[in-house]
Amino acid sequence: MGTKCPTSLVEEPSQRGATNDFPLQRLGFFEPSRRDHRPLNLRKRFNFTVGFDSSLGTLPLTGAVQTVPLARMKHSGRARQAAFKIIVISLIAGMVVWALIAFGTVMVLVLGAGALAVTPFVIALWALFAVFTLYFFRDPDAKVPAGSSLIISPAHGKVDVIDRTTERDFMGGECQRVSIFLSVLDVHVQNAPVSGKVTFFKYTEGEFMNAIKSECALHNENVLLGLEASEPREMKLGLRLIAGVIARRIVPYVKLGDEVVRGERISLVQFGSRADVYLPLDLKIKVKLGDHVTGGETILAALE
């Protein structure tokens, strides 16, 4: 049932012209011809123009700082997707293990007491693994340094080899090598060291030696990417991604013929690995042994 409004608040048709009470109908709050005295739509009756832009429905704010929305970085979030995939797989594996333990416990007539006893341990172990996996697959945006003729580190980790070597597949002979070891505590997303084009891509099957040994590049599963830089133009640079004893999967984000931008995400290696960077002989190495470098940020070498 509707509620009647007090007569002192509503002007009846017969009361038009009364001077004691200001008629609310003149403001458009109620329509005398309608018995339920429902409020009218003020938006239809009034067109506010003072400080209000009716076409936009907003109050203009003078002096507000205008910003240009930045486009989402290429391949952003792929590492986090890999983390969630591993967490789901581990949850399923944990449930299977728990089910097997429960089944085995019932089979030995313990009526599930053993399964109940290990359930908190299994849950705690999985939760710890899930937290570590999210931490391991963290994927920060690189703060790429500005400047021409710079080669930045493609990986996060410790520089443990700086030498000259022979790389015949892409570099075609002698070159400089900077080798970076990635521990399980380092970020495992790799970034493009230069802007240019992927002109070489080779996957090699192999063993899974400990990546802490620099000679693992000769034996372990690896992917060799060859980049032809756009600055300095036509400079060749090689990047070998090497799987380790724990890292058993290399996930390239690029393929042959792709254009890349310096600092852009180009690959992911899971759980400990190594990255070898092959540089021309005329480049000046800017890091030293023992340095901890940041992928997409640390200047590895420069053309001087």
N, C-alpha and C positions, 0 to 999 in steps of 0.2 A: 504493500500500500504506500502511496506517495504521502509526503508530509506537506501540509499547507503552510505557506509562508504567512507570517503575521500581516494583517491588513495594514498595519502602520508602515510596513516596508514596501508594499506593492500598491501601485496606483490603479484602481479599477477605472474602466472606461467612463463611469459616471463622475469620477473625481477629477477629470482633466480640467485644468484651470485652477485647481486648488493651490493656495499659496502657502499653507502651513508646512507641508512636507515637500521636499524637492523630489520630483518624480524620478525613480530609478529607470523608468522606461526610456527617458531621454538619453541615458548613457548606454542603453542597449543591454542592460543586465537581464531584464525579463521582458517577455512579450505578453502584453495584456490579453491577447486573444487566445492564448494557450492556457488551459486550466491547471496543468501540472506545474506551471511557473518554473520550468527548467531553465538553467542559465543558457544564454545564447552564446554563440561562438564569437568571441570578441575579435578574432582575427578577421572575420568577415565584415564587422562593423567599423573597425578602425584601421587606418593606415598610418602607422607611426613613421614619422619622417625625421624627427629630431635625433641625430646621432645614430640612426638605424638605417641600414641598407636593406630594404625589403627584398631586393632581387637576390641577395646572398643569404639573408636570414642571420646576419652576424653584425656585431658592432665593430667597425673598423678600428684597428689598433695602430695608431701612428707610432713610428719609431721602433717597431718590432724588427728583430734581426732576421733577415731572410737567409735561408740556407738551401743548398742544392742537395737533394737526396743522393747518396752515393749508391752506385750499383753494387750488388752483392758480388764479392770476389769469386772468381771461377773456382769450382770444385770445393767451395766452402761447405763444411759439414759432412763431407764424405768419410772422414776419419771417425766422427761421432757415430755415423751409421754403422760402420764396421764394428765399433765398440758395442753398440746395442745388439748387433747380430751375434757377436761372441757371447754376450751376457745371456741372451735367449737360449743359445745352444748349450751353455754351461748349466742353465736352469733345467733344461730338459735332461741333460746328462745326470745332474744331481737327483732329479726325480726318479730316473731309471735306477740309479745306484740305491736310492732309498727303497724303491719297490723291491729290488733284489734282496736287500737286507731284510726287509719286512717279510718277504716270502720265505727266505731261508730261516728266519726266526720262527715263523709259524710252523714250518716243516719240522723243526726240532722241538715242537710242542712247548714253546715258551710263551705262546699266545700274544706275540707281538711285543713283549716287554723289551726285548733287545732293540727292536726298531724304534720304539718310543725313547729308549735311552740315548740312541745315537742321533735322533732327529734334531735336537738343538745344536749339536756339533756340526751336522751337515748344513743346516741353515746358516750358522755363523760362518762356516768356511766359504759357502757360496757368496754370502754378503761381502766378505772380505775380498774375494776374487772380483766381484762386480765393481767394488770401489776402486780397486787397483786397475781394472781394465779401463774404466772411465778416465782415470788419471793418465794411464799409458797412452790412450788415444786422444789426448788433448790436442787441439789444433788451433793454436793462436794465429792471428793475422800478423804477417810480417811487416815491420816498419822498414821498407826498402830504402836504402840510402840513395840520394840524388847524385848525379854526376855521370860523365861520359867515360867510356873505356874502363869500366869497373867490372870485375868478376866477383860475385858474392858467393858465400858458402851455400851449397845446396842442401846441407844437412846440419842437424844439431848434434854436437858431440865433441870429442877430444881429438886434436890433431896429433897423431903418433908416428906419421911417416911423411917426410918431405925429401924427395930424391928425384933422380932421373931414371927413366925406364923406357922400354920399347913397347909401343902399342901399335900393332900393324893393322888391325881390323878397320879402324877409323882414322886414327892420327897418321898412320902410314910410316911410322918410324919412331925415332927418339923424341921424347917429350918430358916435361916436368910432371911429377905426380904429387898430389897432396891427398893423403889418406886420412879419413875421419872415422873413428870408432864410435858407434852408437850403443850406449849401455841401455839396460831396460828402464832406466830412469830418465832417459832423454826423449824428446819429442821425435816421433818416427815418421813425420810427414816431410817429404823433400820438396825443395823449391827450385825453380829455374835459376841457374846462376847468371844467365844473360838473356837478353831478348833476341829472338831469332826463330829458326825453323828446325824441326826435328828431321834430319836428313839421313839418320842411321838408327836402326833398331834391331838388336840381336838378343835373343833369349838363349841361354846355355844351361842345360841340365848339369847337375853335379852332386857333390857330397854336401854334408852339412857340418863342416869343421867349425870349431869355435871361432867366432868372428874377431876375437881379440888378437888372433894371429894374422899379421898382414899378408902372409902367403896364402891365406884362404881364398884369395881372388883367383888363384890358379886352379883351384879344385872345387869350390862351392858353386851352387846354383847362383846365377847372376843375370842381370839385364844390363846391356851396354847401350846407352843412348848417345847418339852423336848430334851435336848442335852446331849449326852454322849461324854465327852471330850477325845481327844487323848493325851492331855497333860494338867494337870496330867491325866494319863490313868485311864479310867473308872469312873472319877468324873462326877456326875450328876448335871445338872444345868437347871433350868426351867425359861422360859420367857413367861409372859402373856401380850399380846397386847390387850388393852382395848379401845373400842370406846367410844366417849363422846357425849355430846348433839349436837355438830356440826359434829364431825367425825362419819359418819355413814357407813363407808366402810373400812374394813381391807383387804389389798391385800398382802397375803403371796407370796414370791418369791420361797419358798422351799416347799417340800412335805416330807412325811414320807419316810425315807431311804436315803435321800440326804446327801452327804458329804459337809461340809462347812469349810471355812477357816476363822480364826479370822480376823475381820474387813470387811468381805464380806457382801454385801447388802443381806438382807434376807426378808424384808417386807416393806410395806408402809401403813401408816394410815393417812387418809385424814382429815384435818381441826380439830386439837385439840384432844388430847387423853392422855393416860397414859400407862406406861410400868412398870410392876412389875417383878423384878429379884429375883428368889429363889436360895439361895446359901447354900452349906453345912455348918454345924456349926463350922467346923475347919478352915474356911477361915477367913482371917483378912480383915475387911472392910477398904478401903483406902479413902473413902469420908465421908463428914459430912453433917448434915442437912443444907440446904440453898445453897449448892454448885451447880453451873451450870456446867453440864457435857456435853461432846461432844461425840456423838456416833462414835464408832470405834477408839477413841483416848484416852479418859480419863480412867485411871486405876481405876476400881471399887473395886476390891478385889484381894488378892494374897494368895497363899499357903505358909506359913512360917514355 
